[in-house]
């Protein structure tokens, strides 16, 4: 991937971590003012946010591209995929 894409991914990861910090500060502050009955719901929200941010960071660090091609026999599908990948990766199906 190009350096520009990595920079965008790094920026999103930074913002995700910043959001987690903001949430933790908010969670700490709001918990002081809410009745005890709200605590399980707040904990669940915290857990779900942490899980979502973790998944986001994992996907940013390990991006996946799914590419599908269609065409007639010998129309250049594998050649195109190999060109896009920068290496001979796809198997030619005959």
N, CA and C atoms as an extended XYZ file, in Angstrom:
282
Properties=species:S:1:pos:R:3:atomname:S:1:resname:S:1:resid:I:1 pbc="F F F"
N         0.837       -1.183        0.000 N   UNK     1
C         0.000        0.000        0.000 CA  UNK     1
C         0.880        1.244        0.000 C   UNK     1
N         0.337        2.295       -0.540 N   UNK     2
C         1.107        3.533       -0.608 CA  UNK     2
C         1.226        4.159        0.778 C   UNK     2
N         2.238        5.029        0.911 N   UNK     3
C         2.443        5.710        2.184 CA  UNK     3
C         1.254        6.585        2.544 C   UNK     3
N         0.585        7.155        1.538 N   UNK     4
C        -0.583        7.989        1.807 CA  UNK     4
C        -1.682        7.189        2.491 C   UNK     4
N        -1.913        5.976        2.017 N   UNK     5
C        -2.948        5.132        2.612 CA  UNK     5
C        -2.571        4.789        4.044 C   UNK     5
N        -1.293        4.439        4.267 N   UNK     6
C        -0.851        4.138        5.624 CA  UNK     6
C        -1.030        5.333        6.550 C   UNK     6
N        -0.766        6.527        6.046 N   UNK     7
C        -0.939        7.728        6.862 CA  UNK     7
C        -2.406        7.917        7.246 C   UNK     7
N        -3.305        7.676        6.302 N   UNK     8
C        -4.740        7.779        6.598 CA  UNK     8
C        -5.114        6.748        7.658 C   UNK     8
N        -4.648        5.513        7.493 N   UNK     9
C        -4.948        4.456        8.465 CA  UNK     9
C        -4.404        4.807        9.842 C   UNK     9
N        -3.180        5.332        9.892 N   UNK    10
C        -2.587        5.728       11.170 CA  UNK    10
C        -3.391        6.839       11.829 C   UNK    10
N        -3.863        7.791       11.027 N   UNK    11
C        -4.664        8.891       11.560 CA  UNK    11
C        -5.989        8.377       12.130 C   UNK    11
N        -6.627        7.463       11.435 N   UNK    12
C        -7.886        6.892       11.926 CA  UNK    12
C        -7.621        6.112       13.210 C   UNK    12
N        -6.524        5.355       13.246 N   UNK    13
C        -6.187        4.601       14.464 CA  UNK    13
C        -5.935        5.561       15.626 C   UNK    13
N        -5.233        6.646       15.373 N   UNK    14
C        -4.980        7.648       16.411 CA  UNK    14
C        -6.293        8.217       16.938 C   UNK    14
N        -7.206        8.536       16.021 N   UNK    15
C        -8.498        9.101       16.427 CA  UNK    15
C        -9.348        8.080       17.186 C   UNK    15
N        -9.227        6.814       16.823 N   UNK    16
C        -9.958        5.770       17.543 CA  UNK    16
C        -9.448        5.671       18.984 C   UNK    16
N        -8.143        5.753       19.152 N   UNK    17
C        -7.570        5.704       20.502 CA  UNK    17
C        -7.951        6.943       21.298 C   UNK    17
N        -8.004        8.081       20.616 N   UNK    18
C        -8.426        9.317       21.269 CA  UNK    18
C        -9.883        9.221       21.716 C   UNK    18
N       -10.729        8.652       20.869 N   UNK    19
C       -12.129        8.445       21.225 CA  UNK    19
C       -12.248        7.558       22.460 C   UNK    19
N       -11.433        6.510       22.523 N   UNK    20
C       -11.452        5.617       23.695 CA  UNK    20
C       -11.082        6.385       24.958 C   UNK    20
N       -10.097        7.262       24.862 N   UNK    21
C        -9.711        8.071       26.023 CA  UNK    21
C       -10.821        9.025       26.435 C   UNK    21
N       -11.427        9.687       25.447 N   UNK    22
C       -12.540       10.594       25.745 CA  UNK    22
C       -13.688        9.844       26.418 C   UNK    22
N       -13.997        8.665       25.884 N   UNK    23
C       -15.079        7.878       26.465 CA  UNK    23
C       -14.752        7.493       27.903 C   UNK    23
N       -13.525        7.070       28.159 N   UNK    24
C       -13.144        6.688       29.516 CA  UNK    24
C       -13.289        7.860       30.478 C   UNK    24
N       -12.880        9.044       30.043 N   UNK    25
C       -13.039       10.236       30.895 CA  UNK    25
C       -14.515       10.543       31.130 C   UNK    25
N       -15.309       10.486       30.060 N   UNK    26
C       -16.742       10.737       30.176 CA  UNK    26
C       -17.402        9.687       31.065 C   UNK    26
N       -17.037        8.421       30.834 N   UNK    27
C       -17.593        7.316       31.610 CA  UNK    27
C       -17.311        7.508       33.102 C   UNK    27
N       -16.095        7.881       33.421 N   UNK    28
C       -15.720        8.102       34.819 CA  UNK    28
C       -16.537        9.238       35.428 C   UNK    28
N       -16.654       10.320       34.684 N   UNK    29
C       -17.380       11.498       35.181 CA  UNK    29
C       -18.883       11.221       35.316 C   UNK    29
N       -19.472       10.645       34.295 N   UNK    30
C       -20.928       10.432       34.311 CA  UNK    30
C       -21.313        9.384       35.355 C   UNK    30
N       -20.451        8.433       35.589 N   UNK    31
C       -20.752        7.380       36.561 CA  UNK    31
C       -20.921        7.932       37.968 C   UNK    31
N       -20.261        9.036       38.235 N   UNK    32
C       -20.382        9.664       39.553 CA  UNK    32
C       -21.762       10.267       39.779 C   UNK    32
N       -22.467       10.565       38.695 N   UNK    33
C       -23.742       11.279       38.795 CA  UNK    33
C       -24.956       10.408       38.483 C   UNK    33
N       -24.724        9.201       38.049 N   UNK    34
C       -25.839        8.318       37.705 CA  UNK    34
C       -26.148        7.359       38.845 C   UNK    34
N       -27.401        6.963       38.957 N   UNK    35
C       -27.751        5.958       39.967 CA  UNK    35
C       -27.043        4.630       39.663 C   UNK    35
N       -26.866        3.850       40.672 N   UNK    36
C       -26.185        2.552       40.549 CA  UNK    36
C       -26.869        1.645       39.521 C   UNK    36
N       -28.155        1.812       39.335 N   UNK    37
C       -28.884        0.950       38.397 CA  UNK    37
C       -28.431        1.141       36.951 C   UNK    37
N       -27.785        2.267       36.643 N   UNK    38
C       -27.308        2.519       35.282 CA  UNK    38
C       -25.934        1.909       35.012 C   UNK    38
N       -25.247        1.502       36.054 N   UNK    39
C       -23.866        1.034       35.888 CA  UNK    39
C       -23.716       -0.159       34.935 C   UNK    39
N       -24.588       -1.179       34.993 N   UNK    40
C       -24.437       -2.291       34.034 CA  UNK    40
C       -24.564       -1.837       32.578 C   UNK    40
N       -25.487       -0.915       32.318 N   UNK    41
C       -25.657       -0.422       30.952 CA  UNK    41
C       -24.431        0.368       30.498 C   UNK    41
N       -23.892        1.190       31.367 N   UNK    42
C       -22.686        1.961       31.048 CA  UNK    42
C       -21.513        1.007       30.801 C   UNK    42
N       -21.405       -0.038       31.613 N   UNK    43
C       -20.331       -1.026       31.421 CA  UNK    43
C       -20.479       -1.737       30.086 C   UNK    43
N       -21.707       -2.059       29.716 N   UNK    44
C       -21.950       -2.720       28.434 CA  UNK    44
C       -21.573       -1.783       27.271 C   UNK    44
N       -21.946       -0.518       27.379 N   UNK    45
C       -21.557        0.456       26.359 CA  UNK    45
C       -20.037        0.549       26.249 C   UNK    45
N       -19.367        0.580       27.375 N   UNK    46
C       -17.902        0.634       27.376 CA  UNK    46
C       -17.310       -0.590       26.707 C   UNK    46
N       -17.843       -1.744       27.049 N   UNK    47
C       -17.350       -2.992       26.461 CA  UNK    47
C       -17.567       -3.013       24.951 C   UNK    47
N       -18.762       -2.608       24.494 N   UNK    48
C       -19.074       -2.612       23.066 CA  UNK    48
C       -18.207       -1.619       22.292 C   UNK    48
N       -17.962       -0.454       22.877 N   UNK    49
C       -17.104        0.531       22.226 CA  UNK    49
C       -15.678        0.013       22.139 C   UNK    49
N       -15.195       -0.558       23.226 N   UNK    50
C       -13.834       -1.115       23.234 CA  UNK    50
C       -13.686       -2.217       22.177 C   UNK    50
N       -14.677       -3.068       22.084 N   UNK    51
C       -14.662       -4.161       21.101 CA  UNK    51
C       -14.673       -3.601       19.671 C   UNK    51
N       -15.529       -2.618       19.410 N   UNK    52
C       -15.629       -2.028       18.074 CA  UNK    52
C       -14.328       -1.314       17.687 C   UNK    52
N       -13.747       -0.575       18.608 N   UNK    53
C       -12.503        0.126       18.318 CA  UNK    53
C       -11.355       -0.850       18.107 C   UNK    53
N       -11.344       -1.913       18.862 N   UNK    54
C       -10.319       -2.951       18.698 CA  UNK    54
C       -10.427       -3.594       17.315 C   UNK    54
N       -11.643       -3.884       16.894 N   UNK    55
C       -11.863       -4.474       15.573 CA  UNK    55
C       -11.447       -3.488       14.478 C   UNK    55
N       -11.771       -2.212       14.650 N   UNK    56
C       -11.385       -1.188       13.681 CA  UNK    56
C        -9.867       -1.125       13.536 C   UNK    56
N        -9.162       -1.074       14.663 N   UNK    57
C        -7.700       -1.000       14.625 CA  UNK    57
C        -7.117       -2.252       13.977 C   UNK    57
N        -7.669       -3.420       14.286 N   UNK    58
C        -7.189       -4.661       13.680 CA  UNK    58
C        -7.380       -4.636       12.161 C   UNK    58
N        -8.536       -4.161       11.716 N   UNK    59
C        -8.801       -4.095       10.276 CA  UNK    59
C        -7.927       -3.046        9.588 C   UNK    59
N        -7.588       -1.982       10.290 N   UNK    60
C        -6.683       -0.985        9.723 CA  UNK    60
C        -5.267       -1.540        9.596 C   UNK    60
N        -4.869       -2.336       10.562 N   UNK    61
C        -3.518       -2.916       10.543 CA  UNK    61
C        -3.402       -4.095        9.590 C   UNK    61
N        -4.505       -4.756        9.313 N   UNK    62
C        -4.520       -5.922        8.425 CA  UNK    62
C        -5.649       -5.789        7.400 C   UNK    62
N        -5.522       -4.811        6.488 N   UNK    63
C        -6.602       -4.597        5.524 CA  UNK    63
C        -6.746       -5.768        4.559 C   UNK    63
N        -7.962       -5.990        4.118 N   UNK    64
C        -8.271       -7.060        3.173 CA  UNK    64
C        -8.970       -6.455        1.967 C   UNK    64
N        -8.547       -6.884        0.810 N   UNK    65
C        -9.194       -6.459       -0.425 CA  UNK    65
C        -9.773       -7.695       -1.082 C   UNK    65
N       -11.050       -7.652       -1.385 N   UNK    66
C       -11.697       -8.734       -2.107 CA  UNK    66
C       -11.980       -8.235       -3.516 C   UNK    66
N       -11.505       -8.987       -4.484 N   UNK    67
C       -11.647       -8.602       -5.868 CA  UNK    67
C       -12.278       -9.749       -6.632 C   UNK    67
N       -13.306       -9.447       -7.383 N   UNK    68
C       -13.962      -10.463       -8.209 CA  UNK    68
C       -13.899      -10.013       -9.659 C   UNK    68
N       -13.644      -10.946      -10.527 N   UNK    69
C       -13.606      -10.631      -11.954 CA  UNK    69
C       -14.521      -11.594      -12.703 C   UNK    69
N       -15.014      -11.119      -13.820 N   UNK    70
C       -15.792      -11.981      -14.702 CA  UNK    70
C       -15.322      -11.735      -16.122 C   UNK    70
N       -15.505      -12.713      -16.944 N   UNK    71
C       -15.136      -12.561      -18.339 CA  UNK    71
C       -15.013      -13.914      -19.000 C   UNK    71
N       -14.870      -13.872      -20.275 N   UNK    72
C       -14.745      -15.117      -21.037 CA  UNK    72
C       -13.340      -15.688      -20.886 C   UNK    72
N       -13.159      -16.903      -21.341 N   UNK    73
C       -11.862      -17.569      -21.297 CA  UNK    73
C       -10.819      -16.732      -22.035 C   UNK    73
N        -9.654      -16.622      -21.411 N   UNK    74
C        -8.504      -15.896      -21.987 CA  UNK    74
C        -8.801      -14.424      -22.279 C   UNK    74
N        -9.646      -13.809      -21.453 N   UNK    75
C        -9.951      -12.396      -21.672 CA  UNK    75
C        -9.063      -11.473      -20.832 C   UNK    75
N        -8.153      -12.064      -20.038 N   UNK    76
C        -7.202      -11.254      -19.274 CA  UNK    76
C        -7.527      -11.063      -17.813 C   UNK    76
N        -8.437      -11.863      -17.267 N   UNK    77
C        -8.825      -11.718      -15.855 CA  UNK    77
C        -7.625      -11.909      -14.936 C   UNK    77
N        -6.918      -13.017      -15.100 N   UNK    78
C        -5.762      -13.310      -14.242 CA  UNK    78
C        -4.648      -12.297      -14.461 C   UNK    78
N        -4.458      -11.868      -15.680 N   UNK    79
C        -3.446      -10.858      -15.972 CA  UNK    79
C        -3.760       -9.561      -15.241 C   UNK    79
N        -5.008       -9.164      -15.258 N   UNK    80
C        -5.421       -7.944      -14.565 CA  UNK    80
C        -5.198       -8.068      -13.065 C   UNK    80
N        -5.624       -9.182      -12.485 N   UNK    81
C        -5.459       -9.388      -11.039 CA  UNK    81
C        -3.980       -9.384      -10.679 C   UNK    81
N        -3.163      -10.083      -11.451 N   UNK    82
C        -1.722      -10.119      -11.177 CA  UNK    82
C        -1.101       -8.739      -11.305 C   UNK    82
N        -1.548       -7.953      -12.275 N   UNK    83
C        -1.052       -6.596      -12.445 CA  UNK    83
C        -1.418       -5.742      -11.231 C   UNK    83
N        -2.650       -5.837      -10.777 N   UNK    84
C        -3.098       -5.059       -9.619 CA  UNK    84
C        -2.365       -5.455       -8.341 C   UNK    84
N        -2.061       -6.723       -8.217 N   UNK    85
C        -1.363       -7.217       -7.028 CA  UNK    85
C         0.134       -6.939       -7.081 C   UNK    85
N         0.662       -6.737       -8.273 N   UNK    86
C         2.084       -6.475       -8.397 CA  UNK    86
C         2.925       -7.734       -8.414 C   UNK    86
N         2.293       -8.872       -8.466 N   UNK    87
C         3.014      -10.142       -8.489 CA  UNK    87
C         2.099      -11.191       -9.078 C   UNK    87
N         2.678      -12.295       -9.458 N   UNK    88
C         1.858      -13.375       -9.992 CA  UNK    88
C         1.308      -14.169       -8.800 C   UNK    88
N         0.104      -13.843       -8.403 N   UNK    89
C        -0.502      -14.459       -7.226 CA  UNK    89
C        -1.685      -15.343       -7.565 C   UNK    89
N        -2.410      -14.971       -8.585 N   UNK    90
C        -3.637      -15.734       -8.861 CA  UNK    90
C        -3.335      -16.944       -9.728 C   UNK    90
N        -4.116      -17.960       -9.529 N   UNK    91
C        -3.994      -19.180      -10.305 CA  UNK    91
C        -4.829      -19.030      -11.576 C   UNK    91
N        -4.264      -19.443      -12.672 N   UNK    92
C        -4.994      -19.392      -13.930 CA  UNK    92
C        -5.843      -20.646      -14.028 C   UNK    92
N        -7.149      -20.448      -14.117 N   UNK    93
C        -8.088      -21.574      -14.217 CA  UNK    93
C        -8.351      -21.858      -15.681 C   UNK    93
N        -8.072      -23.059      -16.099 N   UNK    94
C        -8.290      -23.421      -17.507 CA  UNK    94
C        -9.337      -24.486      -17.619 C   UNK    94
